[in-house]
Amino acid sequence: MASPTHLTGPSVARAPSPPTPKRTALRFAGIVAGNFVIALDATILNVALPDMRSDLHAPAAALPWAVDAYTVVLAGLMLAAGSVADRWGPRRVYRAALAGFALFSLVCALAPNAAVLIAGRALLGVPAAGLVPASMALLAALFPDADQRSRRIGTSVAITGIGVVGGPVLGGALVALGGWRLVFLVNIPIVLLTLAVSRGLSAHRGGTAGPVDRAGILLSIAGLVALTFGLVDGGTGGWARPRPIAGLVVAALVVGVLPRVQRRAASPVLPSALLALTRVRVSLVVGVMSQFVYYGLLFALTQWMVDGRGLSPLQAGAAFLPMTVPVLFVPLLTGRLVVRFGARPVMLAGMALDLCGGIVLATDGLSSAAGGTSLWTVFAVQVLVGVGSPLAIPSCIADMSAAVPLHLAATGQGALNAARQTGTALGVAVFGTLATLSSTGLVLATGAALTLALLARPAKTP
């Protein structure tokens, strides 16, 4: 006898009922929480670096690597993480990455010396790479409407902005309370709570299982490590030495070889179909430069406030509020502006504010060389960059989301976030080795101006 399902036939089979608003909100919270812990980790560490250096008896050159060991691995694996999430499912990758993030946070907290800490930070970058592209793919599945997704992206960035805002203040408080190790231990309860609320996320898969492009992954990491090493070593020890030159030469060779390897790969981490899209290429450049400006300046100002101005970690964390507070509300506005005006004008506005910040910092540093840059000038620059980059970042995320086909959603977001993390790594490497704030402003203004020149070109269809 035929079953009831067979008798009714597929034409009248019931579709799955849509999730209730309450469940949608809970699932959205589960997505945002993963990005929140990444944002918190990006800013909470800076104010802890002086205490960490003193406790571990580390050299000054170890400070950039305490940040960049994590960021370099994160950027190098982000491409692969997006591709893996498309093939094996964003939810599976997302939840496994959360568990790994908690484990390696514990490794960092227990580090007995700078070498183990830097290694732990590098390991921490592995699960972190899985969180962001998988979360963006989960967000696209939860909100398939483009306009609604743009607004939710703005909301997501604003909520994760709480991590950016609270990171320096919380980091300063934790250092004052019990030392730098607490800035890693705080990740564990946040991750456990995120695992609990992410259980109901969609188990959809954007693509089919395929081989991982190991050569592409290794080359991208090797190239970024070589470039970062060359910049840090040259900036701290001088350029008239073979080591920094060798690092830059290796990085240049990797850049030359990587496209050929990608063309031959069966499943490249960066498909040529993505780079063929003009909007994708522009979004990648904006992603690099907005992070380069924001996090490079954050690192440079931390050292200036603690070493130059003698502020305590808690005072330095509070002094960053002009730069971090805008992250709470600007992305909410950005999502609405993108819907109304399009992503490119909003990216232009954001990078123009970054340019103004660089000009103010460079000119004030030159005009007040005897007395040094004033704290009020630094606050003004923080406001300009604190509004500018949060305008540009959600705009390029939304533009990438709209430009990339859904079956490559995680791969596209992985490429964008790899570009953003590359910008962060290079920002710390470059800004961390500059001697004065006026030179910091000059580099900032130059990078923003070049990006504006690209954005000002007439848009072309791919």
C-alpha positions as CSV (number, residue, x, y, z in Angstrom):
1,M,0.0,0.0,0.0
2,A,1.3,3.5,-0.9
3,S,2.3,5.7,1.9
4,P,0.3,9.0,2.5
5,T,3.3,11.0,1.3
6,H,3.3,9.0,-2.0
7,L,-0.5,9.6,-2.4
8,T,-0.4,13.3,-1.9
9,G,2.7,13.7,-4.1
10,P,5.5,16.2,-3.9
11,S,3.3,19.1,-5.4
12,V,1.4,19.4,-2.1
13,A,4.2,18.7,0.3
14,R,4.5,21.3,3.0
15,A,7.4,23.7,2.9
16,P,9.3,24.2,6.2
17,S,7.7,26.9,8.3
18,P,9.8,30.1,8.5
19,P,11.4,30.8,11.9
20,T,9.5,33.0,14.3
21,P,10.9,36.5,14.9
22,K,12.1,35.4,18.4
23,R,14.1,32.5,16.9
24,T,15.4,34.7,14.1
25,A,16.7,37.2,16.7
26,L,18.3,34.4,18.7
27,R,20.0,32.9,15.7
28,F,21.2,36.4,14.7
29,A,22.6,36.8,18.2
30,G,24.5,33.5,17.7
31,I,26.0,34.9,14.5
32,V,27.0,38.3,15.9
33,A,28.5,36.8,19.1
34,G,31.3,35.1,17.1
35,N,32.2,38.4,15.4
36,F,32.0,40.1,18.8
37,V,34.7,37.9,20.3
38,I,37.0,38.6,17.3
39,A,36.4,42.3,17.6
40,L,37.1,42.2,21.4
41,D,40.3,40.2,20.8
42,A,41.5,42.8,18.2
43,T,41.4,45.7,20.7
44,I,41.7,44.3,24.2
45,L,45.3,43.2,23.7
46,N,46.8,46.5,22.8
47,V,46.7,48.1,26.3
48,A,48.0,44.9,27.8
49,L,51.2,44.8,25.7
50,P,53.4,46.9,28.1
51,D,52.4,44.7,31.1
52,M,52.9,41.6,28.9
53,R,56.4,42.8,27.9
54,S,57.4,43.5,31.5
55,D,56.1,40.2,32.8
56,L,57.7,38.0,30.1
57,H,60.9,40.1,29.8
58,A,60.2,40.4,26.0
59,P,62.1,42.7,23.6
60,A,60.3,45.7,22.1
61,A,60.3,43.9,18.7
62,A,58.1,41.2,20.1
63,L,55.2,43.6,20.6
64,P,54.2,43.8,17.0
65,W,54.4,40.0,16.6
66,A,52.2,39.4,19.7
67,V,49.5,41.1,17.6
68,D,50.6,40.1,14.1
69,A,51.2,36.4,14.7
70,Y,47.5,36.1,15.1
71,T,46.5,38.4,12.3
72,V,48.9,37.0,9.7
73,V,47.5,33.4,10.2
74,L,44.0,34.8,10.4
75,A,44.4,36.6,7.1
76,G,46.2,33.7,5.4
77,L,43.6,31.1,6.4
78,M,40.6,33.4,5.8
79,L,40.4,32.5,2.1
80,A,40.5,28.8,2.8
81,A,38.0,29.1,5.7
82,G,35.5,30.7,3.3
83,S,36.0,28.0,0.7
84,V,35.7,25.3,3.4
85,A,32.6,26.8,4.8
86,D,31.0,26.8,1.4
87,R,31.8,23.1,0.9
88,W,31.2,21.6,4.4
89,G,28.6,24.0,5.8
90,P,29.0,27.3,7.6
91,R,27.4,26.1,10.8
92,R,29.8,23.2,11.2
93,V,32.8,25.3,10.5
94,Y,31.5,28.1,12.8
95,R,30.9,25.9,15.8
96,A,34.2,24.0,15.5
97,A,36.0,27.4,15.2
98,L,34.3,28.6,18.4
99,A,35.6,25.6,20.3
100,G,39.1,26.0,19.0
101,F,39.1,29.7,19.9
102,A,38.4,28.9,23.5
103,L,41.1,26.2,23.6
104,F,43.9,28.4,22.1
105,S,42.9,31.4,24.3
106,L,43.7,29.2,27.2
107,V,47.1,28.3,25.7
108,C,47.9,32.1,25.4
109,A,46.8,32.8,28.9
110,L,49.2,30.1,30.2
111,A,52.2,31.1,28.1
112,P,55.4,31.1,30.2
113,N,57.4,33.3,27.7
114,A,57.1,35.5,24.7
115,A,57.9,32.7,22.2
116,V,55.1,30.5,23.5
117,L,52.7,33.4,23.6
118,I,53.5,34.3,19.9
119,A,53.0,30.7,18.9
120,G,49.7,30.6,20.9
121,R,48.6,33.7,19.1
122,A,49.4,32.2,15.8
123,L,47.3,29.1,16.7
124,L,44.5,31.3,17.8
125,G,44.4,32.7,14.3
126,V,43.4,29.3,12.9
127,P,39.9,29.1,14.5
128,A,39.4,32.8,14.2
129,A,39.7,32.5,10.5
130,G,36.7,30.1,10.4
131,L,34.4,32.4,12.4
132,V,34.1,35.5,10.1
133,P,33.3,34.1,6.6
134,A,31.1,31.3,8.0
135,S,29.2,33.9,10.1
136,M,28.6,36.1,7.0
137,A,27.4,33.0,5.0
138,L,25.0,32.2,7.9
139,L,23.8,35.8,7.9
140,A,23.1,35.6,4.1
141,A,21.1,32.5,4.6
142,L,19.1,33.9,7.6
143,F,18.3,37.2,5.7
144,P,18.1,36.4,1.9
145,D,16.6,39.8,1.1
146,A,19.5,42.2,0.0
147,D,18.2,45.3,1.7
148,Q,17.3,43.6,4.9
149,R,20.7,41.9,4.9
150,S,22.5,45.3,4.4
151,R,20.6,46.6,7.5
152,R,21.5,43.5,9.5
153,I,25.1,43.8,8.5
154,G,25.1,47.3,9.9
155,T,23.5,46.1,13.0
156,S,26.0,43.2,13.3
157,V,29.0,45.6,12.9
158,A,27.5,47.9,15.5
159,I,27.0,45.1,18.0
160,T,30.5,43.8,17.4
161,G,31.6,47.4,17.8
162,I,30.8,47.0,21.5
163,G,33.8,44.6,21.5
164,V,35.9,47.3,19.8
165,V,34.7,50.0,22.3
166,G,34.9,47.8,25.3
167,G,38.2,46.1,24.4
168,P,40.6,48.8,25.5
169,V,38.7,49.7,28.6
170,L,38.1,46.1,29.6
171,G,41.7,45.2,28.8
172,G,42.9,48.1,31.0
173,A,40.6,47.0,33.8
174,L,41.7,43.4,33.6
175,V,45.4,44.3,33.6
176,A,44.8,46.4,36.6
177,L,42.8,43.6,38.3
178,G,45.1,40.6,37.6
179,G,47.5,41.2,34.8
180,W,47.6,40.6,31.0
181,R,46.7,36.9,31.2
182,L,43.1,37.8,32.0
183,V,42.6,39.4,28.6
184,F,42.7,35.8,27.1
185,L,40.8,34.1,29.8
186,V,37.8,36.4,29.3
187,N,37.3,34.8,25.9
188,I,36.3,31.4,27.3
189,P,33.0,32.2,28.9
190,I,32.0,34.4,25.9
191,V,32.7,31.5,23.5
192,L,30.8,29.0,25.7
193,L,27.7,31.2,25.7
194,T,28.0,31.7,21.9
195,L,28.1,27.9,21.4
196,A,24.9,27.6,23.4
197,V,22.9,30.2,21.3
198,S,24.3,29.1,17.9
199,R,22.7,25.6,18.0
200,G,19.7,26.6,15.9
201,L,21.6,28.1,13.0
202,S,20.9,26.9,9.4
203,A,22.8,23.8,8.3
204,H,22.8,24.7,4.6
205,R,25.8,24.2,2.5
206,G,26.7,26.7,-0.2
207,G,28.7,24.3,-2.4
208,T,30.0,20.7,-2.7
209,A,32.9,19.1,-1.0
210,G,36.2,19.5,-2.8
211,P,39.9,19.5,-2.4
212,V,41.5,22.3,-0.3
213,D,44.0,24.5,-2.1
214,R,46.9,23.7,0.3
215,A,49.5,25.4,-2.0
216,G,47.5,28.6,-2.2
217,I,47.0,28.7,1.6
218,L,50.7,28.1,2.3
219,L,51.8,30.6,-0.2
220,S,49.4,33.3,1.0
221,I,50.6,32.8,4.6
222,A,54.3,32.7,3.6
223,G,54.0,35.8,1.6
224,L,52.2,37.8,4.4
225,V,54.7,36.5,7.0
226,A,57.6,37.5,4.8
227,L,56.2,41.0,4.1
228,T,55.3,41.6,7.8
229,F,58.7,40.3,8.9
230,G,60.5,42.6,6.5
231,L,58.5,45.6,7.6
232,V,58.8,45.0,11.3
233,D,62.5,44.0,11.2
234,G,63.4,46.9,8.9
235,G,61.5,49.4,11.0
236,T,62.9,48.3,14.3
237,G,66.5,47.4,13.3
238,G,67.2,49.5,10.3
239,W,66.9,48.8,6.5
240,A,70.6,48.5,5.6
241,R,70.7,44.9,6.6
242,P,70.0,41.7,4.6
243,R,67.1,40.3,6.8
244,P,64.4,42.9,6.0
245,I,65.4,43.0,2.3
246,A,65.2,39.2,2.1
247,G,61.8,39.3,3.7
248,L,60.5,41.8,1.1
249,V,62.1,39.9,-1.7
250,V,60.4,36.6,-0.6
251,A,57.1,38.5,-0.4
252,A,57.5,39.8,-3.9
253,L,58.3,36.4,-5.3
254,V,55.2,34.9,-3.6
255,V,53.0,37.6,-5.1
256,G,54.4,36.7,-8.5
257,V,54.0,32.9,-8.1
258,L,50.6,32.8,-6.4
259,P,48.4,33.8,-9.4
260,R,50.0,30.9,-11.5
261,V,49.4,28.4,-8.7
262,Q,45.8,29.6,-8.4
263,R,45.1,29.1,-12.1
264,R,46.3,25.5,-11.9
265,A,44.5,24.6,-8.7
266,A,41.4,22.4,-8.9
267,S,39.7,24.4,-6.2
268,P,41.6,27.7,-5.7
269,V,41.1,29.6,-2.5
270,L,40.5,32.8,-4.5
271,P,38.6,31.8,-7.7
272,S,39.3,33.9,-10.7
273,A,35.5,34.4,-11.1
274,L,35.6,36.6,-8.0
275,L,38.5,38.8,-9.1
276,A,36.9,39.3,-12.5
277,L,34.2,41.4,-10.8
278,T,35.1,45.1,-10.6
279,R,33.1,45.6,-7.4
280,V,34.9,42.8,-5.7
281,R,38.3,44.2,-6.5
282,V,37.3,47.7,-5.2
283,S,35.9,46.2,-2.0
284,L,39.1,44.3,-1.4
285,V,41.2,47.4,-1.6
286,V,38.8,49.4,0.6
287,G,38.9,46.5,3.1
288,V,42.7,46.5,3.2
289,M,43.0,50.2,3.7
290,S,40.2,50.8,6.2
291,Q,41.7,48.2,8.5
292,F,45.3,49.4,7.8
293,V,44.3,52.9,8.9
294,Y,42.1,52.0,11.9
295,Y,44.1,49.3,13.6
296,G,47.5,50.6,12.7
297,L,46.6,54.0,14.3
298,L,45.1,52.1,17.3
299,F,48.5,50.3,17.8
300,A,50.6,53.4,17.3
301,L,48.5,55.6,19.7
302,T,48.6,52.9,22.4
303,Q,52.4,53.0,22.5
304,W,52.3,56.8,22.4
305,M,49.8,57.0,25.3
306,V,51.5,54.5,27.6
307,D,55.2,55.2,26.7
308,G,55.0,58.8,25.6
309,R,52.3,60.2,27.9
310,G,52.8,57.9,30.8
311,L,49.1,56.8,31.0
312,S,48.1,53.6,32.9
313,P,46.5,50.8,30.9
314,L,43.1,51.7,32.2
315,Q,43.6,55.4,31.4
316,A,44.9,54.6,27.9
317,G,41.8,52.4,27.3
318,A,39.5,55.2,28.4
319,A,41.5,57.6,26.2
320,F,40.5,55.6,23.1
321,L,36.8,56.2,23.5
322,P,36.7,59.0,20.9
323,M,37.9,56.4,18.4
324,T,36.0,53.4,19.5
325,V,32.6,54.8,20.5
326,P,31.6,55.7,16.9
327,V,31.8,52.0,16.1
328,L,28.6,51.6,18.2
329,F,26.4,53.7,16.1
330,V,28.0,54.6,12.8
331,P,27.5,51.1,11.2
332,L,23.8,51.3,12.0
333,L,23.7,54.5,10.0
334,T,25.9,53.0,7.3
335,G,23.5,50.2,6.5
336,R,20.7,52.7,5.9
337,L,23.0,54.9,3.8
338,V,24.1,52.0,1.6
339,V,20.4,51.1,0.9
340,R,19.6,54.7,0.0
341,F,22.8,55.9,-1.8
342,G,24.7,52.7,-2.7
343,A,27.9,51.4,-1.3
344,R,30.5,53.4,-3.3
345,P,29.5,56.9,-2.1
346,V,29.5,55.7,1.5
347,M,33.0,54.2,1.0
348,L,34.1,57.5,-0.5
349,A,32.8,59.4,2.5
350,G,34.5,57.0,5.0
351,M,37.9,57.2,3.3
352,A,37.7,61.0,3.0
353,L,37.3,61.2,6.8
354,D,40.3,58.9,7.2
355,L,42.3,61.2,4.9
356,C,41.3,64.2,7.0
357,G,42.5,62.4,10.1
358,G,45.8,61.7,8.5
359,I,46.3,65.3,7.4
360,V,45.4,66.7,10.8
361,L,47.9,64.3,12.5
362,A,50.7,65.0,10.1
363,T,50.4,68.8,10.0
364,D,49.9,69.2,13.8
365,G,53.0,67.0,14.4
366,L,55.1,69.1,12.1
367,S,53.9,72.4,13.4
368,S,54.3,71.4,17.1
369,A,57.5,69.4,16.8
370,A,59.0,71.1,19.8
371,G,56.1,70.4,22.2
372,G,54.9,67.2,20.6
373,T,51.5,66.3,19.4
374,S,48.7,67.5,21.8
375,L,46.3,65.1,23.3
376,W,43.4,67.2,21.9
377,T,44.7,66.7,18.4
378,V,44.9,63.0,18.9
379,F,41.3,63.0,20.1
380,A,40.2,64.9,17.0
381,V,42.0,62.4,14.8
382,Q,40.4,59.5,16.7
383,V,37.0,60.9,16.0
384,L,37.7,61.4,12.2
385,V,39.1,57.9,11.8
386,G,36.6,56.4,14.3
387,V,33.8,57.6,12.0
388,G,35.6,57.1,8.7
389,S,36.6,53.5,8.8
390,P,33.3,52.3,10.4
391,L,31.6,53.9,7.4
392,A,33.9,52.2,4.9
393,I,34.0,48.7,6.4
394,P,30.3,47.8,6.5
395,S,29.9,49.4,3.0
396,C,32.5,47.1,1.4
397,I,31.0,44.1,3.3
398,A,27.5,44.9,1.9
399,D,28.9,45.6,-1.6
400,M,30.8,42.3,-1.6
401,S,27.7,40.5,-0.4
402,A,25.6,41.9,-3.2
403,A,28.2,41.4,-5.9
404,V,29.1,37.7,-5.2
405,P,26.8,34.8,-6.2
406,L,25.2,33.0,-3.2
407,H,27.0,29.8,-3.8
408,L,30.3,31.7,-3.3
409,A,29.1,33.8,-0.4
410,A,31.5,32.4,2.2
411,T,34.4,32.4,-0.3
412,G,33.7,36.1,-1.2
413,Q,33.5,37.1,2.4
414,G,36.5,35.0,3.2
415,A,38.5,37.0,0.5
416,L,37.2,40.3,1.9
417,N,38.0,39.5,5.5
418,A,41.4,38.1,4.5
419,A,42.1,41.5,2.8
420,R,40.9,43.3,5.9
421,Q,43.1,41.2,8.3
422,T,46.0,41.8,5.9
423,G,45.4,45.5,6.3
424,T,45.4,45.0,10.1
425,A,48.7,43.1,10.0
426,L,50.4,45.6,7.8
427,G,49.0,48.5,9.8
428,V,50.5,47.2,13.0
429,A,53.8,46.3,11.2
430,V,54.1,49.8,9.6
431,F,52.6,52.1,12.2
432,G,54.3,50.2,15.0
433,T,57.8,51.1,13.6
434,L,57.2,54.8,12.8
435,A,59.1,57.1,15.1
436,T,56.7,60.0,15.3
437,L,53.0,60.7,15.1
438,S,53.5,63.1,12.2
439,S,55.0,60.3,10.1
440,T,52.1,58.2,11.2
441,G,49.7,60.8,9.9
442,L,51.6,61.1,6.6
443,V,51.4,57.4,6.0
444,L,47.7,57.4,7.0
445,A,46.9,60.2,4.6
446,T,48.8,58.7,1.7
447,G,47.0,55.4,2.0
448,A,43.6,57.0,2.3
449,A,44.3,59.3,-0.7
450,L,45.3,56.4,-3.0
451,T,42.1,54.5,-2.0
452,L,40.0,57.6,-2.7
453,A,41.6,57.9,-6.2
454,L,40.5,54.3,-6.9
455,L,37.0,54.9,-5.6
456,A,36.6,58.2,-7.6
457,R,37.1,56.4,-10.9
458,P,33.8,55.8,-12.8
459,A,32.2,52.5,-11.8
460,K,32.5,49.8,-14.5
461,T,30.4,46.7,-15.0
462,P,32.4,43.5,-14.9
